[in-house]
Amino acid sequence: MRFKDKVVLVTGATRNTGVGIAALFIKEGAKVCINGSTVKGVKNGAMKLNSMGLVNFHEFKADITNTQQVKEMFKLIHKKFGQIDILVNNAVDQGIGMKFDTMEPEHFLKVLKTNLFGTFQVSQQAVKLMLNQESKGVIVNLGSNVSTRAIHDRTAYVTSKGGIDALTRSMSIDLGPKGIRVNMVAPGYIFTDRWDKLTVDHVTRRRSNIPIGIEATIDDIAQAVAFLASDVAKNINGERLVVDGGCSAQHLPMDVDQ
């Protein structure tokens, strides 16, 4: 087991990718802390993990935009485990459906507060614990391929993910000399329960955008996160691992590029 007895915190582990990441670390022997902003969300994540037959996890409710709640979460983690070995910053506000010219400023700030500021302050609290440990630790941020190839009507989300790119690089050079590696996984399309609302034509069109013809599974993303968190990646720091089936490599999809 790659992560036997490692203490891992996964933010936003209430559904979909967050639950998948938590599940993989549990299967690999880690003591996993699942986080969500509400009690209901955390319980939902716990229920999904239980349905997989997984039990070695602990629930921590904290809104990552709330500084005091984040500090309290880390006090509880430190009290229970005395350390944190791996942080996965997965929590996200998708910021869907807001056009640039009609977006309220409050919406823009809300998305950035979760995706960028939340990642910053959760990381900062984790680092304070890691620096007092012999083995230090690893941080993996969840970015997106949209940070370099923007999508329509998602300005706040795209901006926040561009910030995650820069934050990851900055953290890596500040923390690398102190023994803490920081990297990022940048997914493209991921098959989640949100796809249940899409028409067959919409799914078909999405898949035609992907050079290999299929979107990532949740486990594909979890495996990429686990790779960067593992010892085999011990000399990888400040990197952006893109998991998007080749979308970022192409200029236009095949049915347009004729």
N, C-alpha and C positions, 0 to 999 in steps of 0.2 A: 504493500500500500504506500503510495507516494506521500501521503499527508497524515500518517499515523500519529495521533495525539496532538496534531497542530490545531491551534485555535484560529478559526476563520470567521470573519464577519462579512455577511453579504447583505448590503442594503437593498431595499426594494424587493425582498424575497417573499413576496405575497402572491405571485402568480407568474405564469409564463417563464421567461428567461431567468429571472431571479430564483425561482423554485428549482429550475433545472440545474443552475450553477450550484445551489446549496446541496441538491441531491447528489451530484457527482462528488463533491468534497466529502459528504457523509459516507458514501460508498468507498471512498479512498482512505477512510479511517480518521477523518478530522472531527474535532468537536466544533460544530457549526452554530454560530449565532445568526438567527434570521431576524431581520429588521423590517419594519413597516411603519408608516406614519399613523396608523390607527390600530386599535385593538382588533377590530373586525378583519382588517387586512392581514395582520400577523396570524390570526387564527385561521384564516383561509389558507395561507401558506403552510401552516402546520398541518392542516387537514390534508392537503395535497401530498405532503411528504409522508404522512402516516399511511395514506392510501397506497403508497409505494412500498410500504413495509419498513420505512426508515424512522428511527427513533432517537438517534444520537444528535439532537439539536436542542437549542434553547431559544426562547422567544424574547425579543427586546423591542418594545414599542417606543419609537422616538421619531418625531418630525425632524428630518435632517436640516430643515431651514431654521429651526429653533435652536439657538446656541445652548441654552440651558438644558434642553432635553438631550442634546447630543452629549454634553458633558456628563449628565446623569447616567446615560447609557454606558459610557466608558468607565465610569466609577463602578457600575454593577458588573461589567465584564472583568475589570481588574480584581474586584472582590471575589468573584467566582473562580476565575482561572489564573489570575496573577500575571497574565500576558496576553498578547495578541500577535499571531505570527503572519497572518494574511488578511488583508482588507480588499474586498471587491466592491468597488463603487458602481453599483448597478442601478440604483433608484433613478427614476426619470419621470419628467413631465413631458408628454409627447407634444403638447402645444398644437394640437391638430385644428385645422379649419379656420385660421385667422389670416386674412389677406393683409398685406403690408399697409395699404392705404386706409384701411378701416380698423386696424388693430388698436385696441385701447392700450395705453402705456402700461397699465396695471398688468395686463396679460403678458407683455414682454418681460416685465420684471419678475412676475410669478414663475415663469419658465426658467429664467436665468437663476433665480434664487434656489430652485430645487436642483437643477442640473449642474450649475457651475459653483455657486456659493456653497450648496450642500456638499458637493464633492470636496471642496476646499476644507470646510470645517470638520467634516468627518475624518478626512485624511490627517489634518493637523492634530486632532485628539489621539488618533491611532499612533501617530509618530511619537507623541510624547511618551506613550507606553513603550513603543518599540526601542527607543533610544536607551531605555533603562534595562534592556534585555541583552543577554549574551549573544543570542542568535539574530538580533535585530528583526527584520521582517521584509515583507514584499507587499506592494500595492498594485492592484490591477484596476484601471479605470475602464468603463464602458463608454466608448465614443460612438462614431458612426461614419460611414463613408460619405454622408452628406456634408461633412465639414469641408470637403474639398470639391464636391460636385452637388451644388444646391438643388433642392426640390422646391416646387411651387407652394406658396401659401403656408410656409412653415418657417418664417423668418426667425422667430424667437428660438425655435428648436435648433435650426441650422447654426445660428449664432452661438448658442450654448455649446454645441458640439465642437465648433471651431475653438472655443475657449478651452474645452477639455484637451484638445490637441496641444495647445500652448501650455496649459497647466501641467500636463504630463511631462513635457520636455523640461519645464522649469523645475518641477519637483525632482526630476531624475538627476539633474546636475547639482542641486542643492543637497539632496539626501544620499546620492550614491557614495560620496566620500565618507558618509557616516554609517554605511553598511546597509542602507535600505534601497532596494531596487524599485523603480516605478515604470510601468509600461501600460499600454492601452490596447484593447481589442476594439476594432472598428467594424461592426457588422453592416451588411446591407439588408436585404429582405430576410426576415426570419419568420418561419411558419409558426404562428401563435393562434390563440383563440380569436384574435381580431380578424383573422382570415375567414372565419365563419360567416361574417357579414358581407363578404364580397361575392359578386356574381361570378359564374363560371367564366364569362368573357373577360372580366377584370383579372381574375387569377391567370388566365391564359396570356393576357397581355403583359402582366407583370413578369411572368416566366420568360416571355420572349425578350425581355430586357436583359436577361442573365445569360452570358455566353455559355455556361454549362447547362442551362435550361432548367435549373431547379434552385429554389431558395434554400437557405441554411435551416437546419433543424435547431431546436433549442440545445440539443446535445452538442452540435457542431460548435456553438458559441461557448458552451461550458468547457469543452475540451480545449479550446484555444486559451481560455482563461486559466485553466489548470496547467497547461504547458508553461505559460509565462510565470505562473506562481511556483513552479517546480524547480528542483535543483538542476535539471538538465538545461534550464535557461539562465543559469547563474551568471553568465557574462552578457546577458541582454538587458539593457537599461535605456530608457528614454525612447522606446520603439513603439511604432503604430502597426499592429498586426491586423491587416484588412481581411475580413472573412465575408466576401460578397460574390463568390462565384465568377469573378472576373469583371463585374460591372465597372469598377474603377479603371480598368485597363482599356476599355473601349471608348471610342468617340461617340458612336451612334449604334443603336441596336440593329440587328441584321435586317429587319423588315423596313428600316428607314434608310440604312446605308446601302443603297442600290445605285 
